[in-house]
Amino acid sequence: MKSFQVAEFNAPLKEVDQETPQPTGTQVLIKVKAAGVCHSDLHIWEGGYDLGHGRKPLSLKDRGVSLPRTMGHETVGEVVAFGPEVTAADKADLNVGDTALVYPWLGCGKCPTCVGGDENMCVVKPNSLGVYCDGGYADHMTVPNPKYLLNLKGLDPVTAAPYACSGVTTYSALKKVESAFNSPIVIFGAGGLGLMALSLLKAMGGKGAIVVDIDARKREAAEAAGALATVDGKAPDALEQLAKKAGEPIRAVIDLVGNAQTTQLGFDCLTKGGKLVIVGLFGGGATFALPLIPIKAITIQGSYVGNLRETAELLELVRNKMIAPIPVTTMPLAKANEALTDLQKGKLVGRAVLTP
């Protein structure tokens, strides 16, 4: 099998040829059909997160991410073989030859959080595929258990791959602000996640969103995807524009960027009792005044990807509502480095998807 691995932080991915693994225990071997290139991959590639306020960056190495590592957590593959311990009940509706989305946000599987269905929140031993374990920047990949494979049942592999991260991440974040769906919400970021959020918000019955982005091309993409309006986050009157374009108090903000500027503007535009959900990991430190949190009774909540149940719900929503996919740019696996560089430079609209 061929894979592209992070052998050293901030260095080009290394092309590796090795024997194709055979599934053991409850593992499933898949032949990768599509692997999305996510902004989170940039943080893994670069080795950490900017915490702002002069703090030492949060090191991925300190968080247990070891190298070499094959990234890729938005993966779709064809089932090639099951391990010897996989039972008929384990397979459910999955057979050799089926195409499935890989749920990557795994935990230890044993702690109360994991047993309760929130493996993505495991703090005992996170095992996320493409982060702590090898992922989909390869032509083959092993998945620990069939339960983490969701049969696509005819959905396109390339456009479905982002549902494993940008899809379930925005779906989970949107569920946290459902009480505000009868008025316009504000979404920061019109990249892959932002465009996905617009499609899902409509399917979930929301009134719509005003999208904030500093890139004119991405604002145009958001408008084409159905945004109620867009605002340039760098505009000196961005706050006034948001208030005018909303036409009513803003009760919910989803920040898919997560830097000091976006969180500040998101905080400032909220009415009393509003909620700011921070998803993005761009980095930096918070700048809003602490007394205003209780004065405005603001809720600030983090949202980290989503769980397996939410991912299954998302795929059903996509099928039932026939949600239009976000724009994707397909690139051969051999151009994994180029895809990361394009993403880093802000050249991509929507998602780059590697196709081995």
PLY file of the C-alpha trace (Angstrom):
ply
format ascii 1.0
element vertex 356
property float x
property float y
property float z
element edge 355
property int vertex1
property int vertex2
end_header
0.00 0.00 0.00
1.01 3.60 -0.57
0.56 6.35 2.00
1.68 9.91 2.62
2.86 10.47 6.18
3.87 13.31 8.45
7.40 12.17 9.26
8.43 15.52 10.72
6.32 18.51 11.75
6.40 21.41 9.26
8.07 19.23 6.62
6.64 17.82 3.36
4.70 14.58 3.68
6.77 11.48 3.06
5.64 8.96 0.45
5.75 5.47 1.97
5.33 2.07 0.31
4.67 -0.87 2.60
2.87 -4.18 2.69
-0.92 -3.84 2.68
-2.11 -4.76 6.22
-4.38 -7.73 6.81
-7.25 -7.15 9.26
-6.90 -8.83 12.65
-9.44 -9.23 15.44
-12.46 -7.01 14.74
-10.65 -4.84 12.19
-11.96 -4.09 8.72
-9.68 -3.42 5.75
-10.93 -0.81 3.29
-9.66 0.40 -0.05
-9.73 4.19 0.18
-11.88 5.92 -2.44
-11.79 9.47 -1.07
-10.00 11.35 1.71
-10.90 14.94 2.57
-8.19 17.46 3.41
-9.32 19.31 6.53
-8.01 22.48 8.18
-7.35 20.36 11.28
-4.80 18.48 9.21
-2.82 21.71 8.97
-2.52 21.83 12.76
-1.30 18.24 12.84
1.12 18.93 9.98
2.38 22.08 11.70
2.57 20.38 15.10
0.40 22.51 17.36
-2.07 25.27 18.16
-1.55 28.95 18.91
-2.93 29.69 22.40
-2.33 33.45 22.27
-1.40 35.83 25.11
2.27 34.88 24.72
1.62 31.32 25.87
3.68 28.41 24.61
1.87 26.78 21.65
-0.14 23.66 22.46
2.08 20.89 21.11
0.50 17.92 19.33
3.42 15.84 20.57
2.49 16.72 24.16
-1.09 15.64 23.37
0.13 12.19 22.41
0.32 12.53 18.62
3.34 10.48 17.56
5.17 10.44 14.24
5.24 9.14 11.60
1.49 9.57 11.14
-0.75 9.11 8.14
-3.33 11.88 8.36
-6.85 11.81 6.93
-10.00 11.71 9.05
-12.57 12.30 6.29
-12.38 8.92 4.61
-14.64 6.82 2.41
-13.60 3.35 1.37
-14.69 0.06 -0.14
-14.81 -2.85 2.27
-12.14 -5.37 1.27
-11.98 -7.82 4.20
-13.16 -8.40 7.76
-10.98 -9.59 10.63
-11.51 -13.14 11.96
-13.38 -11.97 15.08
-16.05 -10.00 13.22
-19.44 -11.69 13.58
-22.49 -11.47 11.34
-24.14 -9.24 13.96
-21.10 -6.93 13.94
-21.35 -6.48 10.18
-25.00 -5.36 10.35
-25.79 -4.13 6.79
-22.13 -4.12 5.70
-20.64 -6.56 3.20
-17.43 -6.91 1.22
-17.69 -4.54 -1.74
-19.87 -1.97 0.05
-18.75 1.65 0.19
-18.77 3.24 3.62
-17.92 6.45 5.46
-15.38 5.98 8.26
-16.30 7.49 11.62
-12.86 8.60 12.89
-13.38 10.18 16.33
-12.56 7.16 18.48
-11.75 6.96 22.17
-10.70 4.22 24.57
-14.10 2.56 24.20
-14.27 1.66 27.89
-14.66 4.83 29.98
-18.13 6.16 30.94
-17.91 8.83 28.23
-17.20 6.29 25.49
-19.76 3.79 26.77
-22.29 6.64 26.78
-21.74 7.16 23.05
-19.44 10.20 23.12
-16.12 8.66 22.09
-15.15 11.98 20.51
-14.96 13.42 24.04
-12.76 10.66 25.51
-9.96 11.98 27.72
-8.63 8.61 28.88
-7.08 7.56 25.56
-8.21 9.34 22.40
-7.66 7.16 19.32
-8.93 9.35 16.50
-8.09 7.93 13.08
-5.80 10.21 11.14
-4.68 11.91 14.36
-3.56 9.34 16.94
-3.83 6.39 14.55
-3.17 6.20 10.80
-5.89 7.55 8.55
-6.96 7.98 4.96
-4.04 9.64 3.13
-3.38 6.16 1.73
-4.80 3.68 -0.74
-5.76 1.25 2.06
-6.68 1.69 5.71
-7.76 -0.47 8.65
-10.76 0.46 10.80
-10.91 -1.05 14.34
-14.52 -2.24 14.18
-17.37 -2.46 11.63
-19.52 -0.20 13.83
-17.37 2.74 12.73
-18.28 2.18 9.07
-21.50 3.79 7.85
-22.82 2.33 4.61
-23.24 5.15 2.08
-26.02 3.29 0.24
-25.46 5.08 -3.03
-24.16 8.46 -1.84
-21.19 9.73 -3.85
-17.90 8.80 -2.10
-16.12 12.05 -2.98
-18.80 14.46 -1.81
-19.67 12.28 1.19
-16.14 12.10 2.60
-16.34 15.55 4.30
-19.37 14.42 6.31
-16.96 12.61 8.67
-15.61 15.95 9.90
-16.95 19.16 8.39
-20.38 17.57 8.17
-20.75 16.10 11.65
-18.85 19.03 13.19
-21.29 21.61 11.82
-24.30 19.35 12.44
-23.33 18.99 16.11
-22.69 22.73 16.43
-26.03 23.58 14.81
-27.86 21.26 17.20
-26.45 23.35 20.05
-28.26 26.47 18.76
-31.53 24.92 17.54
-33.52 27.11 19.92
-32.47 30.12 17.81
-33.45 28.66 14.43
-36.51 30.90 14.11
-34.26 33.94 13.69
-31.08 34.53 11.64
-27.91 33.08 13.14
-24.39 34.25 12.34
-21.72 31.91 10.98
-18.05 32.88 10.86
-16.11 31.22 8.06
-17.23 30.29 4.55
-14.80 27.45 3.93
-15.79 23.80 3.78
-17.45 23.91 7.21
-19.31 27.15 6.59
-20.78 25.98 3.29
-21.73 22.68 4.89
-23.40 24.53 7.77
-25.55 26.56 5.36
-26.86 23.41 3.65
-27.55 21.66 6.94
-29.19 24.69 8.56
-31.75 24.83 5.76
-32.41 21.09 5.98
-32.84 21.34 9.75
-35.52 24.02 9.41
-33.49 27.10 10.30
-34.44 30.57 9.06
-30.95 31.08 7.65
-27.55 32.58 8.38
-25.49 35.68 7.82
-21.97 34.56 6.96
-18.84 36.50 7.89
-15.58 35.96 5.98
-12.65 38.17 5.01
-12.27 36.48 1.60
-14.52 37.92 -1.12
-14.47 34.64 -3.10
-15.67 32.71 -0.09
-18.40 35.25 0.62
-19.59 34.78 -2.96
-19.60 31.01 -2.43
-21.67 31.48 0.74
-24.20 33.64 -1.12
-24.42 31.00 -3.85
-25.00 28.40 -1.13
-27.98 30.33 0.25
-26.64 32.71 2.91
-29.17 35.40 3.86
-26.34 37.94 3.59
-22.57 38.17 3.96
-20.24 40.56 5.80
-16.53 41.25 5.41
-15.12 40.60 8.86
-12.40 43.22 8.30
-14.86 46.01 7.53
-14.69 48.76 10.19
-18.48 48.72 10.43
-18.84 44.92 10.43
-20.77 44.96 13.74
-23.24 47.55 12.42
-23.63 45.57 9.19
-24.47 42.42 11.12
-27.13 44.19 13.17
-28.69 45.78 10.07
-28.67 42.64 7.96
-30.09 40.49 10.76
-32.97 42.93 11.25
-33.59 41.54 14.73
-31.54 40.60 17.82
-28.88 37.98 17.09
-29.30 35.05 19.44
-26.70 32.57 18.14
-23.24 32.65 16.60
-21.24 29.68 15.33
-17.56 30.54 14.93
-15.91 28.12 12.52
-12.68 30.14 12.48
-11.82 30.59 16.14
-9.37 33.49 16.34
-9.31 36.61 18.50
-11.03 38.77 15.89
-13.88 36.39 15.05
-14.69 35.50 18.65
-14.71 39.20 19.61
-17.05 40.19 16.79
-19.20 37.13 17.46
-19.42 38.03 21.14
-20.20 41.69 20.42
-23.04 41.00 18.00
-25.00 38.78 20.39
-28.08 40.01 22.20
-28.73 39.29 25.89
-29.02 35.57 26.53
-27.25 34.75 23.27
-24.94 31.81 22.63
-21.49 31.75 21.05
-20.43 28.28 19.89
-16.73 28.11 19.07
-15.68 25.36 16.67
-12.64 26.69 14.83
-9.09 26.13 16.03
-7.30 28.93 14.19
-5.80 30.03 17.50
-5.06 32.99 19.71
-6.50 34.34 22.95
-9.93 35.66 23.86
-10.30 39.45 23.99
-13.85 40.07 25.21
-14.49 41.83 28.53
-15.32 39.36 31.27
-17.97 41.50 33.05
-20.07 41.47 29.87
-20.49 37.71 30.06
-22.75 37.88 33.12
-24.19 41.29 32.21
-25.34 39.98 28.82
-25.92 36.44 30.20
-23.92 35.08 27.28
-23.25 31.36 26.91
-19.87 30.47 25.39
-19.64 26.82 24.40
-16.99 24.78 22.64
-18.04 22.14 20.14
-15.64 19.35 19.16
-16.63 17.33 16.07
-19.57 15.02 16.85
-20.38 11.50 17.97
-21.17 8.35 15.98
-24.92 8.70 16.54
-24.87 12.25 15.15
-22.92 11.08 12.11
-25.56 8.43 11.37
-28.29 11.07 11.85
-26.44 13.35 9.45
-26.30 10.74 6.68
-30.02 10.10 7.07
-30.67 13.85 6.87
-28.58 14.05 3.70
-30.53 11.19 2.11
-33.99 12.34 3.20
-33.53 16.04 2.41
-31.33 15.47 -0.66
-28.84 18.03 0.63
-26.63 19.49 -2.07
-22.94 18.70 -1.51
-20.38 21.42 -0.88
-17.95 22.28 -3.69
-15.05 19.82 -3.83
-11.77 19.83 -5.70
-10.52 16.31 -6.40
-6.78 15.71 -6.42
-4.79 12.47 -6.79
-3.27 11.04 -3.62
0.18 11.89 -4.98
-0.72 15.59 -4.66
-1.40 15.45 -0.91
1.35 17.98 -0.21
-0.04 20.36 -2.81
-3.52 20.06 -1.32
-2.23 20.98 2.15
-0.28 23.94 0.78
-3.28 25.21 -1.17
-5.40 24.98 1.98
-2.74 26.73 4.03
-2.63 29.61 1.52
-6.42 29.94 1.40
-6.65 28.97 -2.27
-9.40 26.40 -1.87
-13.15 27.03 -1.98
-15.00 24.19 -0.31
-12.99 21.00 0.21
-10.03 19.29 -1.43
-10.56 15.53 -1.60
-7.75 13.10 -2.38
-8.73 10.21 -4.63
-6.21 7.32 -4.56
0 1
1 2
2 3
3 4
4 5
5 6
6 7
7 8
8 9
9 10
10 11
11 12
12 13
13 14
14 15
15 16
16 17
17 18
18 19
19 20
20 21
21 22
22 23
23 24
24 25
25 26
26 27
27 28
28 29
29 30
30 31
31 32
32 33
33 34
34 35
35 36
36 37
37 38
38 39
39 40
40 41
41 42
42 43
43 44
44 45
45 46
46 47
47 48
48 49
49 50
50 51
51 52
52 53
53 54
54 55
55 56
56 57
57 58
58 59
59 60
60 61
61 62
62 63
63 64
64 65
65 66
66 67
67 68
68 69
69 70
70 71
71 72
72 73
73 74
74 75
75 76
76 77
77 78
78 79
79 80
80 81
81 82
82 83
83 84
84 85
85 86
86 87
87 88
88 89
89 90
90 91
91 92
92 93
93 94
94 95
95 96
96 97
97 98
98 99
99 100
100 101
101 102
102 103
103 104
104 105
105 106
106 107
107 108
108 109
109 110
110 111
111 112
112 113
113 114
114 115
115 116
116 117
117 118
118 119
119 120
120 121
121 122
122 123
123 124
124 125
125 126
126 127
127 128
128 129
129 130
130 131
131 132
132 133
133 134
134 135
135 136
136 137
137 138
138 139
139 140
140 141
141 142
142 143
143 144
144 145
145 146
146 147
147 148
148 149
149 150
150 151
151 152
152 153
153 154
154 155
155 156
156 157
157 158
158 159
159 160
160 161
161 162
162 163
163 164
164 165
165 166
166 167
167 168
168 169
169 170
170 171
171 172
172 173
173 174
174 175
175 176
176 177
177 178
178 179
179 180
180 181
181 182
182 183
183 184
184 185
185 186
186 187
187 188
188 189
189 190
190 191
191 192
192 193
193 194
194 195
195 196
196 197
197 198
198 199
199 200
200 201
201 202
202 203
203 204
204 205
205 206
206 207
207 208
208 209
209 210
210 211
211 212
212 213
213 214
214 215
215 216
216 217
217 218
218 219
219 220
220 221
221 222
222 223
223 224
224 225
225 226
226 227
227 228
228 229
229 230
230 231
231 232
232 233
233 234
234 235
235 236
236 237
237 238
238 239
239 240
240 241
241 242
242 243
243 244
244 245
245 246
246 247
247 248
248 249
249 250
250 251
251 252
252 253
253 254
254 255
255 256
256 257
257 258
258 259
259 260
260 261
261 262
262 263
263 264
264 265
265 266
266 267
267 268
268 269
269 270
270 271
271 272
272 273
273 274
274 275
275 276
276 277
277 278
278 279
279 280
280 281
281 282
282 283
283 284
284 285
285 286
286 287
287 288
288 289
289 290
290 291
291 292
292 293
293 294
294 295
295 296
296 297
297 298
298 299
299 300
300 301
301 302
302 303
303 304
304 305
305 306
306 307
307 308
308 309
309 310
310 311
311 312
312 313
313 314
314 315
315 316
316 317
317 318
318 319
319 320
320 321
321 322
322 323
323 324
324 325
325 326
326 327
327 328
328 329
329 330
330 331
331 332
332 333
333 334
334 335
335 336
336 337
337 338
338 339
339 340
340 341
341 342
342 343
343 344
344 345
345 346
346 347
347 348
348 349
349 350
350 351
351 352
352 353
353 354
354 355
